[in-house]
Amino acid sequence: RKEVEQDPGPFNVPEGATVAFNCTYSNSASQSFFWYRQDCRKEPKLLMSVYSSGNEDGRFTAQLNRASQYISLLIRDSKLSDSATYLCVVKEEFNTNAGKSTFGDGTTLTVKP
Amino acid sequence: DVKVTQSSRYLVKRTGEKVFLECVQDMDHENMFWYRQDPGLGLRLIYFSYDVKMKEKGDIPEGYSVSREKKERFSLILESASTNQTSMYLCASSLGRVNEQYFGPGTRLTVT
């Protein structure tokens, strides 16, 4: 079983749709959580950090459920420019793995006109 | 804005050559990382460094070595390049161990 698992893609949605991605992690020592966006043949770029209380940035909302060990990303009013691969990332804060990030394999989103 | 730069965007090398990939960050970050990314395998950590002259093995260190002589620079070395090292190589840095990472644009290495 992978340490970080994401919804298998691809997601194909029309413009204006709401889409949600889930990501589960197996290591209960994970302390920091992030969503990255990666465009084709480009580097991953930070989309948002995920806080225990949940956080929102415009059309994007991220949530963390520590008890069930998953994080989610909700995109409202999808735009064509949201088409990308979304990577879930978890980090341990302590012990010998502190600072190492574990990346999910990513979920591909295509927003169509 | 954090800037992470990598020495080359595209590189073609022959089997057996020694290859140097350079990464520089300009934000005084403590931590630096080298990953490779392959279709279907995602991002895999090769080596990382928490401080100058310090290095830690990641998940796939075999065939690679690293050097961090200065805080801002982290080099990845392929001692004897092989065709299975053809990949996209991504460098990243972070301020502290729990902070987000910022990536360079990547080097697409082809070993023939």
Interface residues (C-beta under 8 A of the other chain):
Chain A: Q31 S32 F34 K42 E43 P44 K45 L46 S49 L87 V89 K91 E93 A98 G99 K100 S101 F103 G104 D105 G106
Chain B: N31 F33 G40 G42 L43 L45 F48 Y50 G58 L90 S94 G96 R97 V98 N99 E100 Q101 Y102 F103 G104 P105 G106
